[in-house]
Every structure is written in C-alpha cells, then in structure tokens.
Amino acid sequence: MGGLLLRAQSLVERLRPVASSFQEATQRSKAESQRQLESGAEGGIASYVRQHAAMARNRDSSVRLLKRLRALMDAMLGGEMPSDDDSWSDSDDDGDGAEPASALPRRLRAIEQETALLEKRARRLPGAAHGDGVASAPSAESREALLQAETAALQAAVAQPPAASSAESMRTLIAVVELLRAVEGSFEFQAAMMRAHQRLDSTTEYSRDNFAYGSTPWQSWLRVHTDPGCEALTAAVKRCAADDSAQPEYTVFGSSLGWLCFYAALTFSVRAVGYEIVEPLVEHAERIRAQHCGIPFPPIQFHCADMLSAPLDRCGVLLLTSRCWDKPLAQALHAKLIRELPRESVVLDYCADLAAAGGGVDGFKVVGSAVVPVSWDDKQRMVVMQRDC
Ligand SMILES: C[S@@+](CC[C@H](N)C(=O)[O-])C[C@H]1O[C@@H](n2cnc3c(N)ncnc32)[C@H](O)[C@@H]1O
C-alpha cells in the first residue's frame, strides 16, 4: 500500500501545475472574449467563447481529478471508498457501495491515464512551449530505472568522488539514500503524512495539495549543479564550501525528508539548512542525520517551521521546491526574498515563476537552467535565478 500511496502523491505533484495552467488559460481566454466583444469583432467571438469553454472544462476536470485522488488516498488509509462517482461504479462494486481494496490500483491507473491526457492538452497551451510546469509523466519502468541509475551513480562516486567530497561521504550518502527510500515506501510513514496534511489543512491557510511529496534523484540534482548552463549556481556553491562557520549556507525551502540537504552537505561539503512544515518529514530527516551525519561531515540543520519565518541573512544558495505550493505562499515568499535574500545569493527552483512574477529592477532574472528527470516528471526544467540589479 505504501507504493500505491507514493504513486498517488506523485500524481498530486503532476496534477497541481496542470490545474493552475488551465486556470490561467481560462482567465486569459475570458479576457480575450471580453476584448473581442468590446471591439465589436463579431466574426471571431464564437471561437473565443468556445476556447474559453474548453479551457474551463479542462480546469474543472483537473480539479475533479485532484479531489478523486484525495478521496482515493483517504480510502487507502482505511477510509471509505468514494461511491458517488459514476466512472467508478463497475464490476468490482459489490452493490452495497463498499468497494474491495483490490480496486484501488485500477482506480489509481484510471486517474493516471486521465492525468496524462490533461498533461498532453496543457502542453499544447499557448505559452507552454518549453513545457514548464507540466510534467511528461514517467512510466513505472522509468521510475525504477531512475532509482537504479541513482544507485549506480552513487556507487561510481565512491570510486571517484566529486571535488570537495570523499569516498567516505559518498558511502554515507548511499546509506542515507537507502534509509530515505525505505521510509518513503513504508505505509506507516505515508499514513503519518496524510494525518499531518489533514492537521495542517485545518490549522493553517494552506491547502492539502501544498504539501505533496516528491523526490529528486541525486544524479539529477548533481547534474544541475555541474551543468555548464548553470555556472552561476556552481560558483555560488563553491562560495558556500569552506570550513569556517562564517561561510554562506545552502538552504532548502520545502526540504521534505532532507534529501536535498543531505546531497548538498555530503557532495559539496557545505553547511546545509532545511525548512519543512510537515512534522513526520522533519522527524525522519533529523533521526537519520543524527545517526549518520555527525563529525566529520559539515553541519546539517533541519527546522520544522514555515519557510516564511526562516532567516535568510546567511543564505548563499536557496533551493525552492515550489512546484505544488499555493499561489498565496509563492507570492508571500517572493516578497520575502525581495526584502531579505542577500543580493549575491543564487536561487534554484523547479519553475521560473519567481522571475516571471516580479521582473524589473526589484525582481529576479533567469541566469541558467537544465532539464533533468525527477520522481514525477521525466523532463523537469530546473531554473537558476539571481536578483535583477
Ligand atoms: C515537492 S515537495 C519537496 C520535494 C522536493 N521537490 C524533492 O524533490 O526532494 C515540497 C515541500 O514543501 C513543503 N512545504 C509546503 N509549504 C511549506 C511551508 N510554508 N514551509 C515549509 N515547507 C513547506 C511541503 O510539505 C513539501 O514537503
């Protein structure tokens, strides 16, 4: 069941940007229809209205799919199987509304197929030319291949460690990655996560989808940091890599199980700091850090806190895992970064929204990018940004 929940989590991560893309397209097409109407160009108006209706249908389908996915995840954790959906009433239904657990994988597959269809449509939207935000869904085989490639890459790194690392730190990273993979696949962990999501949903302003789980394999993360197209990031990491405590830090907002902090500290010998709001994630990260990453490795700190409360005065590199964040969180974060992020810092993100949002003298500009595979997308574009000044 842990594996099914993990697949469902990664679907949330794929569906959220699709729903946002269609939401924005719906607003654009509405404005366009209005403009056409006001300009009196009657000939073309019908096609704009049709386009608007199609966008709204796609938006509603993605939102409905997200709701079905949530209901299915609740059912996986022992809740009642949702029965009010026509598309789900079929031969597995025994007539009393209680569907057997064996139907879960089939229902999940159906949602996966519908998600892939919506992603395809979203990629054809004007302005989505490079596929930013919308996933090219990885198959189960390619996910497995990605994990095997990670193990092979880490083993090769023991024989030939990246500069600033050592065989010992690469061996430690292998042990940490194995532990993290075991945690993410366990039913108990997924159940604790869902309970924490429910709690945060009712005690904060954030939606449950804001906390979607995903992971980036080490070799993809490393490739971004060494890619010739991401020179500004490579240089910023070097500035963080030193043995005195005054050096800038490598900070991760939305640090999840700690993956990206462990990667940074053990690969580049930098001080890594993670902020994550979901308690079970931080508890596991901290337990594994305490058991495996003491002296002689650089300090790693995990804070269970809202990133909006994090101090940034020592930040040299800021990694944002922003793909699923609610719009108001992204906007509040943007304002915080403008106010607090040191000018020489470099931001690495899973989208370029930060640069698109502000622009101008007080904004951010894109200074590099690379396309790599991650758990929810075969072709995730990672973007390097700096203050525009
Ligand atoms: C997509 S996940 C990160 C996974 C990461 N992409 C990776 O590949 O390892 C985004 C994380 O942001 C966290 N998050 C969301 N809102 C937050 C907030 N206000 N403060 C801190 N963390 C937050 C979520 O709980 C989630 O773990």
PDBQT file of the ligand as one rigid body, heavy atoms in Angstrom, charges set to zero:
ROOT
HETATM    1  C1  LIG A 401       7.503  18.955  -3.650  1.00  0.00    +0.000 C 
HETATM    2  S1  LIG A 401       7.938  18.814  -2.031  1.00  0.00    +0.000 S 
HETATM    3  C2  LIG A 401       9.693  18.801  -1.989  1.00  0.00    +0.000 C 
HETATM    4  C3  LIG A 401      10.356  17.626  -2.614  1.00  0.00    +0.000 C 
HETATM    5  C4  LIG A 401      11.495  18.034  -3.473  1.00  0.00    +0.000 C 
HETATM    6  N1  LIG A 401      10.935  18.512  -4.689  1.00  0.00    +0.000 N 
HETATM    7  C5  LIG A 401      12.432  16.951  -3.829  1.00  0.00    +0.000 C 
HETATM    8  O1  LIG A 401      12.492  16.662  -4.993  1.00  0.00    +0.000 OA
HETATM    9  O2  LIG A 401      13.105  16.421  -2.929  1.00  0.00    +0.000 OA
HETATM   10  C6  LIG A 401       7.584  20.436  -1.433  1.00  0.00    +0.000 C 
HETATM   11  C7  LIG A 401       7.708  20.540   0.060  1.00  0.00    +0.000 C 
HETATM   12  O3  LIG A 401       7.398  21.854   0.501  1.00  0.00    +0.000 OA
HETATM   13  C8  LIG A 401       6.835  21.727   1.807  1.00  0.00    +0.000 C 
HETATM   14  N2  LIG A 401       6.154  22.978   2.192  1.00  0.00    +0.000 N 
HETATM   15  C9  LIG A 401       4.978  23.444   1.716  1.00  0.00    +0.000 A 
HETATM   16  N3  LIG A 401       4.667  24.617   2.323  1.00  0.00    +0.000 NA
HETATM   17  C10 LIG A 401       5.650  24.889   3.205  1.00  0.00    +0.000 A 
HETATM   18  C11 LIG A 401       5.905  25.972   4.104  1.00  0.00    +0.000 A 
HETATM   19  N4  LIG A 401       5.067  27.008   4.203  1.00  0.00    +0.000 N 
HETATM   20  N5  LIG A 401       7.035  25.941   4.838  1.00  0.00    +0.000 NA
HETATM   21  C12 LIG A 401       7.907  24.900   4.740  1.00  0.00    +0.000 A 
HETATM   22  N6  LIG A 401       7.721  23.848   3.899  1.00  0.00    +0.000 NA
HETATM   23  C13 LIG A 401       6.615  23.846   3.119  1.00  0.00    +0.000 A 
HETATM   24  C14 LIG A 401       5.887  20.566   1.620  1.00  0.00    +0.000 C 
HETATM   25  O4  LIG A 401       5.490  19.999   2.838  1.00  0.00    +0.000 OA
HETATM   26  C15 LIG A 401       6.731  19.616   0.768  1.00  0.00    +0.000 C 
HETATM   27  O5  LIG A 401       7.455  18.703   1.552  1.00  0.00    +0.000 OA
ENDROOT
TORSDOF 0
